[in-house]
Amino acid sequence: MANNSSLSKRAALRQQQEMEERTKRTRRILAVGAGLAALTIVAVLAIVIMQALAKQAPVATEQLTPPNATASSGIALAGKQPQEGTPHLVVWEDFQCPACASREESYGPIIEQLVADGSITAEIRTAFFLDAGLRNDSSKRAALAAAAADEVGAFDAFHRVVYANHPAQEGTGFTDQQLRVDFPALAGIEGEDLTRYQELYDTRAFNDFTDAANQKFNDDQIGATPTFLVSGQALEFYDQESQTVLIQPTAESLLGAITEAFESGGQQLES
């Protein structure tokens, strides 16, 4: 993934505006989906649920936790767990979220850079609320796949690959071919690791873990993705009223915003 730290302010502004529009579209999809669900006849809904359960892959009896899981159902980038005194960034995502893909494109490499040089630690927490509105299960399957990738030491690479190959049309989702074969290959997963990865994906070995993350998303009333939290405070990347980019896609700007939130939040590690 190319590092976009050299984007001009004008390009960054345009990208943030596009991201805001994508977020609005996502919320409209969810609203329409919720309205349709409320009008669905109970009998029809029951049939749909039964059909979905019949098609659903079997869930492994022995549920696993990713090796780099955090205490709050996230996965630590570079395997670096939160530690006292170091700013910790929590990123809430839904793998089908187009705004998440845009944010990852602009800021993902910078976050990895800041984690690598020890300036911050960071974790990715995945929700799958978009599955309901988009009427598929791609968000959850991608979350299961990402957790399986962590088991074979490739979470960071797999995370990049998913967003680099995001569907051009919202709602298209990800195929099993992509999640089982194509994406792991692009992430460098091969040989015995690939066999292990596919076994974990096929048996939904991280089902409980991904469900717990999604439940926390709901319990904490996060509400939207992407959401960036530091010491319990949400980072604001864009001011809609003034149409101004508040956090530029540079290491200096992002680290400054993270550090400021960390200090003003009492240097608390996000729970």
C-alpha positions as CSV (number, residue, x, y, z in Angstrom):
1,M,0.0,0.0,0.0
2,A,1.4,3.4,-1.0
3,N,2.2,5.8,1.8
4,N,0.0,8.9,1.3
5,S,1.7,11.2,3.7
6,S,2.6,13.4,0.8
7,L,-1.0,14.2,-0.1
8,S,-1.7,17.9,-0.6
9,K,-4.2,19.5,1.7
10,R,-6.6,19.9,-1.2
11,A,-6.4,16.2,-2.0
12,A,-6.8,15.3,1.7
13,L,-9.9,17.6,1.9
14,R,-11.4,16.0,-1.2
15,Q,-10.8,12.5,0.2
16,Q,-12.3,13.4,3.6
17,Q,-15.4,14.8,1.8
18,E,-15.8,11.6,-0.2
19,M,-15.4,9.7,3.1
20,E,-18.2,11.7,4.7
21,E,-20.5,10.9,1.7
22,R,-19.7,7.2,2.0
23,T,-20.5,7.3,5.7
24,K,-23.8,9.0,5.0
25,R,-24.6,6.3,2.3
26,T,-23.8,3.6,4.8
27,R,-26.1,5.1,7.4
28,R,-28.9,5.3,4.8
29,I,-28.5,1.7,3.9
30,L,-28.7,0.8,7.6
31,A,-31.8,2.9,8.0
32,V,-33.5,1.4,5.0
33,G,-32.5,-2.1,6.2
34,A,-34.0,-1.5,9.6
35,G,-37.2,-0.2,8.2
36,L,-37.7,-3.2,6.0
37,A,-36.9,-5.5,8.8
38,A,-39.6,-3.9,10.9
39,L,-42.2,-4.5,8.2
40,T,-41.2,-8.1,7.5
41,I,-44.0,-10.7,8.2
42,V,-43.0,-13.0,11.1
43,A,-43.6,-16.2,9.1
44,V,-41.4,-15.0,6.2
45,L,-38.7,-13.9,8.6
46,A,-38.7,-17.3,10.3
47,I,-38.2,-19.1,7.0
48,V,-35.3,-16.8,6.1
49,I,-33.6,-17.4,9.4
50,M,-34.1,-21.2,9.1
51,Q,-32.6,-21.2,5.6
52,A,-29.6,-19.1,6.8
53,L,-29.0,-21.4,9.6
54,A,-29.1,-24.4,7.3
55,K,-26.5,-22.9,5.0
56,Q,-24.2,-21.6,7.8
57,A,-20.9,-23.4,8.1
58,P,-20.4,-25.5,11.2
59,V,-18.8,-23.8,14.1
60,A,-15.8,-25.4,15.8
61,T,-16.5,-26.7,19.2
62,E,-13.1,-25.5,20.4
63,Q,-13.2,-21.8,20.0
64,L,-9.9,-19.9,19.9
65,T,-8.6,-16.5,20.7
66,P,-6.1,-14.8,18.3
67,P,-2.5,-14.8,19.7
68,N,-2.4,-11.0,19.5
69,A,-5.8,-10.3,20.9
70,T,-6.2,-7.5,23.3
71,A,-8.2,-7.6,26.5
72,S,-11.1,-5.8,24.7
73,S,-11.6,-8.1,21.7
74,G,-9.2,-6.2,19.4
75,I,-6.1,-7.4,17.6
76,A,-2.8,-5.5,18.3
77,L,-0.9,-4.3,15.3
78,A,2.6,-5.7,15.1
79,G,1.6,-7.8,18.1
80,K,2.4,-4.9,20.4
81,Q,0.0,-4.8,23.4
82,P,-1.0,-1.6,25.1
83,Q,1.4,-0.4,27.7
84,E,1.3,2.3,30.4
85,G,2.7,5.6,29.3
86,T,2.4,5.0,25.6
87,P,-0.5,6.4,23.6
88,H,-2.8,3.7,22.5
89,L,-5.1,3.9,19.5
90,V,-8.2,1.9,19.1
91,V,-9.6,1.6,15.5
92,W,-13.2,0.4,15.1
93,E,-13.9,-1.0,11.6
94,D,-16.3,-3.0,9.6
95,F,-14.6,-4.7,6.7
96,Q,-17.4,-3.7,4.3
97,C,-17.3,-0.1,5.3
98,P,-16.1,2.0,2.3
99,A,-15.1,4.9,4.6
100,C,-12.9,2.5,6.5
101,A,-11.2,1.6,3.2
102,S,-10.5,5.2,2.4
103,R,-9.2,5.9,5.9
104,E,-7.0,2.9,5.8
105,E,-5.6,4.0,2.4
106,S,-4.6,7.4,3.8
107,Y,-3.7,6.7,7.4
108,G,-3.0,3.0,7.6
109,P,0.6,3.1,6.6
110,I,1.2,6.0,9.0
111,I,-0.3,4.1,11.9
112,E,1.9,1.1,11.1
113,Q,4.9,3.4,11.0
114,L,4.1,5.0,14.4
115,V,3.6,1.5,15.9
116,A,6.8,0.3,14.4
117,D,8.9,3.1,15.8
118,G,7.3,2.8,19.2
119,S,5.5,6.2,19.2
120,I,2.1,4.4,19.8
121,T,0.4,1.1,20.1
122,A,-2.7,0.3,18.1
123,E,-5.4,-2.3,17.9
124,I,-8.1,-3.1,15.3
125,R,-11.6,-4.0,16.6
126,T,-14.0,-5.3,14.0
127,A,-17.8,-5.1,14.0
128,F,-20.1,-6.6,11.4
129,F,-23.2,-4.4,11.7
130,L,-23.2,-3.7,8.0
131,D,-24.1,-7.3,7.2
132,A,-27.7,-6.6,8.2
133,G,-28.1,-3.6,6.1
134,L,-26.3,-5.0,3.1
135,R,-28.0,-8.4,3.5
136,N,-24.9,-10.6,3.4
137,D,-22.4,-11.9,5.9
138,S,-19.2,-10.6,4.3
139,S,-18.2,-8.4,7.2
140,K,-18.3,-11.2,9.7
141,R,-16.5,-13.7,7.4
142,A,-13.8,-11.1,6.8
143,A,-13.4,-10.6,10.6
144,L,-13.2,-14.4,11.0
145,A,-10.6,-14.5,8.3
146,A,-8.5,-11.7,9.8
147,A,-8.5,-13.5,13.2
148,A,-7.3,-16.7,11.4
149,A,-4.6,-14.7,9.7
150,D,-3.4,-13.5,13.1
151,E,-3.1,-17.2,14.2
152,V,-0.4,-17.7,11.4
153,G,1.3,-14.4,12.0
154,A,-0.2,-12.4,9.2
155,F,-2.9,-10.2,10.6
156,D,-1.3,-6.8,9.6
157,A,-0.7,-8.0,6.0
158,F,-4.1,-9.5,5.7
159,H,-5.7,-6.4,7.0
160,R,-4.0,-4.3,4.4
161,V,-4.9,-6.8,1.6
162,V,-8.6,-6.7,2.4
163,Y,-8.8,-3.0,2.2
164,A,-6.6,-2.8,-0.9
165,N,-9.0,-5.1,-2.6
166,H,-12.2,-3.5,-1.4
167,P,-15.3,-4.0,-3.6
168,A,-15.9,-1.2,-6.0
169,Q,-19.6,-1.4,-5.4
170,E,-20.9,-1.2,-1.8
171,G,-22.7,-4.3,-0.9
172,T,-20.9,-6.7,-3.3
173,G,-19.0,-8.1,-0.3
174,F,-16.2,-10.7,-0.4
175,T,-16.4,-14.2,-1.8
176,D,-15.1,-17.3,0.0
177,Q,-12.6,-17.6,-2.9
178,Q,-11.2,-14.2,-2.0
179,L,-11.1,-14.8,1.8
180,R,-9.9,-18.5,1.6
181,V,-7.4,-18.3,-1.3
182,D,-6.8,-15.0,-3.0
183,F,-6.3,-12.7,0.0
184,P,-4.2,-15.0,2.1
185,A,-1.9,-15.5,-1.0
186,L,-1.5,-11.8,-1.3
187,A,-0.8,-11.6,2.4
188,G,2.0,-14.1,2.0
189,I,0.3,-17.0,3.7
190,E,1.4,-20.3,2.2
191,G,2.3,-23.9,2.8
192,E,1.4,-25.3,6.2
193,D,0.3,-21.8,7.3
194,L,-2.2,-21.7,4.5
195,T,-3.6,-25.1,5.4
196,R,-4.0,-24.0,9.0
197,Y,-5.5,-20.7,8.1
198,Q,-8.1,-22.3,5.8
199,E,-9.0,-24.9,8.5
200,L,-9.6,-22.1,11.0
201,Y,-11.6,-20.1,8.5
202,D,-13.7,-23.0,7.4
203,T,-14.6,-24.1,11.0
204,R,-15.2,-20.5,12.2
205,A,-12.8,-21.1,15.0
206,F,-12.9,-17.4,16.0
207,N,-16.7,-17.1,16.0
208,D,-17.0,-16.3,19.7
209,F,-14.1,-13.8,19.5
210,T,-15.7,-11.9,16.6
211,D,-19.1,-12.0,18.2
212,A,-17.6,-10.5,21.4
213,A,-16.1,-7.7,19.5
214,N,-19.3,-6.9,17.7
215,Q,-21.2,-7.0,21.0
216,K,-18.8,-4.6,22.5
217,F,-19.3,-2.3,19.5
218,N,-23.0,-2.3,20.3
219,D,-22.6,-2.1,24.1
220,D,-20.3,0.8,23.9
221,Q,-22.6,2.5,21.4
222,I,-19.8,3.2,19.0
223,G,-22.4,3.8,16.3
224,A,-20.3,4.2,13.2
225,T,-17.1,3.1,11.5
226,P,-14.4,4.1,11.2
227,T,-14.1,5.3,14.7
228,F,-10.7,6.2,16.2
229,L,-10.4,6.3,20.0
230,V,-7.6,7.4,22.3
231,S,-8.2,7.5,26.1
232,G,-11.9,7.2,25.4
233,Q,-12.0,10.2,23.1
234,A,-12.9,10.0,19.5
235,L,-10.4,11.6,17.1
236,E,-12.0,14.1,14.7
237,F,-10.5,14.0,11.3
238,Y,-12.8,16.4,9.5
239,D,-14.9,19.5,10.4
240,Q,-18.0,19.4,8.3
241,E,-19.1,22.9,9.1
242,S,-15.8,24.5,8.0
243,Q,-15.0,21.7,5.5
244,T,-11.5,21.5,7.0
245,V,-9.3,18.4,7.4
246,L,-8.3,18.5,11.1
247,I,-5.8,15.6,11.0
248,Q,-3.6,15.6,7.9
249,P,-2.4,12.2,6.5
250,T,1.1,12.7,7.9
251,A,2.9,11.1,10.8
252,E,3.4,14.5,12.5
253,S,-0.3,15.5,12.3
254,L,-1.7,12.1,13.3
255,L,0.8,11.6,16.2
256,G,0.0,15.1,17.4
257,A,-3.7,14.4,17.5
258,I,-3.2,11.0,19.3
259,T,-0.8,12.5,21.8
260,E,-3.1,15.4,22.6
261,A,-6.1,13.0,23.1
262,F,-3.9,10.7,25.3
263,E,-2.9,13.6,27.5
264,S,-6.3,15.2,27.8
265,G,-7.9,11.8,28.5
266,G,-5.6,11.2,31.5
267,Q,-3.4,8.8,29.6
268,Q,-6.0,6.1,30.1
269,L,-5.7,3.0,28.0
270,E,-8.9,2.4,26.1
271,S,-10.9,-0.5,27.6
